[in-house]
Amino acid sequence: MRKTFMHFLGFLLTIGILMSVTSPSFATVAEHSDYYDVPAIEKVEQTSQPNSIDPIIKEQQEIEIAQKSYQSLSDEQKVYFEQIIASYPELVEYHQRYVNPYYNPSKIASTISSNDPVKILMTEIAALALPAAVVYSINATAVGMAASVADGPLPVGEILFAAAAASFAITCALNWDIVSDNWDKLVLAFQHAFTASVNNIIPAFNELWVDSVKEYYNDSNPVALNRRDKSITFDGSKYNCRSLAETSVSSLQTNSYYPAIIGPDNKVYICIASVPEDVAKLLVIFGNEYGVVFAKTQSNALNLCKSLSPVVFGPEYHGKYSNQIGYWRHYHVVVNQHAHIWYNNKLAI
């Protein structure tokens, strides 16, 4: 009997030892069950899409924009505009058909020098094979900018004013599928042409990018945040933010951006799969106060913000709560002052 009891006691001790060794692993799995049970990214039906537009209506809008942008130019600027387009048959045809039927490029004496900023710009733009309506708007914008070049570097406001007169953002939005793929090259072409204003071209075109995106989606919000489900859905992808920020930040990569959300418990949760910078920008533009992006470093977060707006708010934290779970230092931007751009720092400066 005593021998049987000792065998039984030994069995219990063995089980106890095994449980003590393995229980941390069991606890970890239980603590992060959401993390293991749900993939970081799921393909889903798109929650919102850009408003589709009939091709005929689109063309009519482009024609009206071209007519208004041309009429917004002074008489001197109109001559300049028509001298520039004389070298581009597609623009000549577009201008004659929709704007000025009396235009005859052979009768216009060109006085454009080889180092003219608009000529330099249009040479680079021609290589991008953009639609005629877009190139027409680019030319009108550049002609408007060139009028003030003699006064020195163009302020951001003057660049935006010239773009607004040419309805640049609206035209880009109407052709966003192709313009977005060439946006960086387009901005670079403006920098090469207007070298004295290179430092102001980037912030100006950051704003124009945001304006174009908002116009493209036309009041239709493409980003859906679900706090209870801890997910962010955009463009047919559902980003599951199931990893508590406090336990995840060490695995984040620099120069990367991760969808993030404030869960129902007011803690920040991160999707372990990063997204391209352009997607991160869209999440910021259309997100709300319960998200939307987490970066590993302060410089990464700040760079993302500056790519969207010259005005950045922060870094912010929440006073005495800054060291508690769920509170992370972050930025806000003008284009969406509610969205959070968090980074890996819980301490006040």
Wavefront OBJ file of the C-alpha trace (Angstrom):
o trace
v 0.000 0.000 0.000
v 2.790 2.399 0.950
v 4.616 1.485 -2.266
v 1.502 2.229 -4.325
v 1.064 5.571 -2.559
v 4.696 6.531 -3.259
v 4.254 5.673 -6.954
v 1.120 7.842 -7.055
v 2.912 10.697 -5.286
v 5.803 10.449 -7.731
v 3.341 10.623 -10.610
v 1.788 13.811 -9.190
v 5.203 15.393 -8.718
v 6.142 14.570 -12.300
v 2.937 16.177 -13.586
v 3.602 19.208 -11.384
v 7.104 19.640 -12.766
v 5.858 19.340 -16.336
v 3.140 21.902 -15.705
v 5.601 24.322 -14.111
v 7.922 24.041 -17.118
v 5.265 24.354 -19.794
v 2.775 26.720 -18.173
v 4.567 29.913 -19.309
v 4.197 28.760 -22.893
v 0.544 27.962 -22.351
v 0.054 31.339 -20.727
v 1.727 33.097 -23.640
v -0.487 31.373 -26.165
v -3.578 32.192 -24.140
v -2.535 35.813 -23.698
v -2.011 36.281 -27.435
v -4.667 33.917 -28.760
v -5.988 36.620 -31.099
v -2.498 37.039 -32.527
v -2.203 33.359 -33.412
v -5.751 32.686 -34.531
v -6.116 35.568 -36.995
v -3.849 36.384 -39.955
v -2.302 39.844 -39.996
v -3.904 40.679 -43.348
v -7.097 39.287 -44.852
v -8.548 39.931 -48.284
v -12.084 41.244 -48.009
v -14.658 42.999 -50.117
v -13.842 46.684 -50.432
v -15.850 48.779 -47.994
v -15.745 51.863 -50.168
v -14.536 52.737 -53.621
v -13.966 55.931 -55.552
v -17.121 57.202 -57.166
v -17.124 55.926 -60.734
v -17.698 58.482 -63.452
v -19.042 58.068 -66.952
v -16.253 58.577 -69.536
v -18.341 61.132 -71.418
v -18.995 63.146 -68.243
v -15.303 62.862 -67.326
v -14.249 64.222 -70.706
v -16.728 67.086 -70.446
v -15.372 67.994 -67.012
v -11.824 67.978 -68.359
v -12.813 70.240 -71.240
v -14.510 72.722 -68.915
v -11.447 72.715 -66.654
v -9.131 73.327 -69.629
v -11.253 76.234 -70.820
v -11.376 77.847 -67.366
v -7.666 77.364 -66.703
v -6.769 78.987 -70.024
v -9.133 81.898 -69.405
v -7.604 82.416 -65.957
v -4.296 83.373 -67.603
v -3.420 86.949 -68.494
v -3.067 87.880 -72.178
v 0.701 87.671 -71.867
v 0.483 84.284 -70.157
v -1.849 82.975 -72.882
v 0.776 83.783 -75.511
v 3.417 82.075 -73.378
v 1.128 79.056 -72.902
v 0.533 78.711 -76.654
v 4.224 79.107 -77.452
v 5.017 76.198 -75.144
v 2.396 73.789 -76.494
v 3.374 74.499 -80.121
v 6.022 71.773 -79.837
v 3.502 69.116 -78.775
v 1.038 68.015 -81.499
v -1.316 66.306 -79.048
v -1.643 69.490 -76.989
v -2.045 71.588 -80.144
v -4.950 69.396 -81.242
v -6.499 69.443 -77.751
v -6.218 73.225 -77.520
v -7.670 73.799 -80.994
v -10.537 71.373 -80.529
v -11.695 72.338 -77.054
v -10.318 75.763 -76.126
v -9.117 78.027 -78.928
v -10.166 76.975 -82.437
v -8.293 79.961 -83.901
v -4.947 78.842 -82.541
v -2.325 78.383 -85.258
v 1.091 77.432 -83.875
v 2.838 78.258 -87.150
v 1.842 81.913 -86.793
v 3.224 82.288 -83.275
v 6.810 83.436 -83.102
v 8.521 81.501 -80.336
v 10.856 83.410 -78.075
v 11.256 80.556 -75.593
v 14.862 79.962 -74.560
v 16.315 76.519 -73.946
v 16.602 77.175 -70.203
v 13.012 78.344 -69.838
v 11.541 76.601 -66.750
v 8.239 75.653 -68.391
v 10.014 74.302 -71.467
v 12.317 72.221 -69.254
v 9.308 70.951 -67.325
v 7.262 70.016 -70.381
v 10.181 68.109 -71.897
v 10.275 65.833 -68.845
v 6.493 65.604 -68.593
v 6.242 64.479 -72.226
v 8.226 61.359 -71.341
v 5.571 60.284 -68.805
v 2.867 59.741 -71.459
v 0.133 61.307 -69.324
v -3.330 62.077 -70.740
v -3.580 65.335 -72.707
v -5.961 66.863 -70.157
v -3.406 66.324 -67.376
v -0.495 67.715 -69.396
v -2.638 70.717 -70.348
v -3.312 71.415 -66.671
v 0.364 70.959 -65.794
v 1.329 73.499 -68.464
v -1.242 76.004 -67.184
v 0.033 75.531 -63.628
v 3.648 76.015 -64.699
v 2.855 79.135 -66.736
v 1.127 80.589 -63.685
v 4.161 79.781 -61.546
v 6.620 81.213 -64.064
v 4.975 84.628 -63.864
v 6.397 85.078 -60.366
v 9.765 83.365 -60.779
v 11.555 86.652 -61.462
v 10.750 87.758 -57.910
v 12.780 84.911 -56.409
v 11.843 81.504 -54.942
v 8.126 80.829 -55.192
v 6.349 80.615 -51.824
v 4.219 77.533 -51.243
v 1.108 79.706 -51.404
v 1.883 80.964 -54.908
v 2.499 77.447 -56.180
v -0.834 76.345 -54.747
v -2.548 79.424 -56.212
v -1.253 78.622 -59.707
v -2.350 74.995 -59.313
v -5.804 76.047 -58.113
v -6.277 78.371 -61.092
v -5.524 75.427 -63.380
v -7.725 73.038 -61.345
v -4.670 70.819 -61.140
v -5.848 68.602 -58.260
v -9.257 67.999 -59.852
v -7.682 67.056 -63.174
v -5.274 64.702 -61.422
v -8.157 63.106 -59.522
v -10.055 62.461 -62.757
v -7.002 60.563 -64.014
v -5.661 59.330 -60.679
v -4.930 55.747 -61.709
v -2.186 56.879 -64.072
v -1.196 60.116 -62.314
v -0.597 58.406 -58.965
v 1.840 55.974 -60.589
v 3.829 58.910 -61.977
v 3.472 61.360 -59.088
v 7.077 61.230 -57.879
v 8.381 61.769 -61.419
v 5.956 64.643 -61.896
v 7.159 66.383 -58.733
v 10.782 65.773 -59.700
v 10.142 67.398 -63.089
v 8.839 70.534 -61.358
v 11.934 70.555 -59.129
v 14.246 70.295 -62.138
v 12.424 73.136 -63.880
v 11.965 75.550 -60.981
v 15.311 75.050 -59.271
v 15.150 78.257 -57.227
v 11.912 77.059 -55.623
v 12.886 73.436 -55.053
v 12.473 73.627 -51.262
v 8.881 74.857 -51.564
v 7.794 72.543 -54.361
v 7.803 69.460 -52.139
v 5.469 70.811 -49.401
v 3.233 72.403 -52.044
v 2.888 69.167 -53.980
v 2.370 67.212 -50.775
v -0.747 69.329 -50.271
v -1.763 68.852 -53.902
v -1.357 65.080 -53.471
v -3.724 65.158 -50.502
v -6.198 67.361 -52.389
v -6.101 65.002 -55.371
v -6.684 61.934 -53.197
v -9.619 63.540 -51.402
v -11.087 64.638 -54.718
v -10.584 61.144 -56.116
v -12.576 59.529 -53.322
v -15.151 62.326 -53.511
v -16.427 62.264 -49.911
v -16.354 58.460 -49.850
v -14.229 57.256 -46.927
v -12.178 54.227 -48.028
v -10.903 53.412 -44.520
v -13.018 51.565 -41.945
v -11.867 51.181 -38.323
v -13.455 48.604 -36.038
v -12.345 48.981 -32.418
v -14.186 45.914 -31.155
v -12.704 43.738 -33.885
v -9.345 45.562 -33.644
v -9.131 45.889 -37.406
v -8.649 48.476 -40.131
v -10.034 47.802 -43.599
v -8.787 49.574 -46.710
v -8.816 48.822 -50.436
v -9.856 45.191 -50.116
v -7.458 44.377 -47.273
v -8.356 43.944 -43.622
v -5.462 44.656 -41.264
v -5.936 42.805 -37.984
v -4.339 44.804 -35.186
v -4.157 42.082 -32.531
v -0.702 42.608 -31.040
v -0.511 44.825 -27.951
v 1.867 47.703 -28.691
v 3.829 47.220 -25.472
v 4.755 43.677 -26.498
v 5.245 44.391 -30.212
v 7.369 47.502 -30.604
v 10.664 45.641 -30.285
v 9.897 43.695 -33.473
v 8.972 46.731 -35.600
v 11.277 47.657 -38.470
v 12.644 51.146 -39.074
v 11.352 53.022 -42.127
v 8.170 50.959 -41.987
v 4.600 51.770 -41.032
v 2.078 49.556 -39.283
v -1.713 49.945 -39.055
v -2.689 50.481 -35.424
v -5.877 51.041 -33.487
v -7.082 51.896 -29.994
v -8.994 48.833 -28.844
v -12.146 48.795 -26.715
v -9.902 48.627 -23.623
v -8.185 51.906 -24.702
v -4.901 50.110 -25.362
v -3.039 50.469 -28.656
v -2.879 47.354 -30.844
v -0.635 46.934 -33.879
v -0.908 44.886 -37.057
v 2.378 42.995 -37.341
v 2.385 43.416 -41.145
v 3.719 46.743 -42.400
v 2.149 48.680 -45.268
v 3.706 50.781 -48.055
v 4.144 54.474 -47.299
v 1.391 55.489 -49.730
v -1.068 53.211 -47.927
v 0.054 54.641 -44.580
v -0.649 58.148 -45.916
v -4.154 57.163 -46.969
v -4.818 55.604 -43.577
v -3.813 58.898 -41.965
v -5.917 61.005 -44.334
v -9.081 58.971 -43.865
v -8.609 57.481 -40.379
v -10.172 58.744 -37.166
v -9.226 59.420 -33.557
v -9.020 55.678 -32.800
v -6.066 54.991 -35.158
v -4.185 54.817 -37.359
v -0.395 54.235 -37.917
v 2.527 53.150 -35.708
v 6.210 53.747 -36.531
v 9.307 52.429 -34.806
v 11.103 55.766 -34.480
v 10.166 59.384 -33.976
v 11.907 60.386 -37.211
v 9.892 57.799 -39.167
v 6.654 59.142 -37.729
v 7.645 62.755 -38.343
v 8.725 62.071 -41.935
v 5.350 60.526 -42.692
v 3.598 63.562 -41.229
v 5.727 66.032 -43.181
v 5.000 64.161 -46.394
v 1.331 64.992 -45.842
v 1.442 68.506 -44.464
v 3.953 71.261 -43.684
v 2.165 71.788 -40.367
v 2.596 68.991 -37.805
v 1.185 68.927 -34.272
v 3.242 67.277 -31.575
v 4.868 65.241 -30.394
v 2.045 64.744 -27.939
v 1.533 62.477 -24.973
v -1.124 62.496 -22.303
v 0.586 64.024 -19.302
v 0.643 61.807 -16.241
v -0.627 58.863 -18.306
v 2.412 58.812 -20.593
v 3.982 55.765 -18.936
v 0.808 53.719 -18.657
v -0.241 50.928 -20.981
v -2.039 52.336 -23.999
v -0.405 55.776 -24.006
v 2.237 56.459 -26.640
v 3.804 59.625 -27.935
v 2.349 60.652 -31.286
v 1.779 63.341 -33.907
v -1.259 64.821 -35.650
v -1.417 66.504 -39.067
v -3.536 69.296 -40.521
v -5.144 67.101 -43.181
v -6.708 64.986 -40.424
v -6.153 66.354 -36.935
v -7.888 63.374 -35.304
v -5.679 60.582 -36.654
v -2.737 59.392 -34.532
v 0.747 58.718 -35.858
v 2.348 56.884 -32.925
v 5.976 55.949 -32.411
v 7.966 53.882 -29.935
v 8.307 56.261 -27.000
v 6.244 56.393 -23.821
v 8.218 59.044 -21.948
v 7.828 62.794 -21.828
v 10.781 64.864 -22.980
l 1 2 3 4 5 6 7 8 9 10 11 12 13 14 15 16 17 18 19 20 21 22 23 24 25 26 27 28 29 30 31 32 33 34 35 36 37 38 39 40 41 42 43 44 45 46 47 48 49 50 51 52 53 54 55 56 57 58 59 60 61 62 63 64 65 66 67 68 69 70 71 72 73 74 75 76 77 78 79 80 81 82 83 84 85 86 87 88 89 90 91 92 93 94 95 96 97 98 99 100 101 102 103 104 105 106 107 108 109 110 111 112 113 114 115 116 117 118 119 120 121 122 123 124 125 126 127 128 129 130 131 132 133 134 135 136 137 138 139 140 141 142 143 144 145 146 147 148 149 150 151 152 153 154 155 156 157 158 159 160 161 162 163 164 165 166 167 168 169 170 171 172 173 174 175 176 177 178 179 180 181 182 183 184 185 186 187 188 189 190 191 192 193 194 195 196 197 198 199 200 201 202 203 204 205 206 207 208 209 210 211 212 213 214 215 216 217 218 219 220 221 222 223 224 225 226 227 228 229 230 231 232 233 234 235 236 237 238 239 240 241 242 243 244 245 246 247 248 249 250 251 252 253 254 255 256 257 258 259 260 261 262 263 264 265 266 267 268 269 270 271 272 273 274 275 276 277 278 279 280 281 282 283 284 285 286 287 288 289 290 291 292 293 294 295 296 297 298 299 300 301 302 303 304 305 306 307 308 309 310 311 312 313 314 315 316 317 318 319 320 321 322 323 324 325 326 327 328 329 330 331 332 333 334 335 336 337 338 339 340 341 342 343 344 345 346 347 348 349
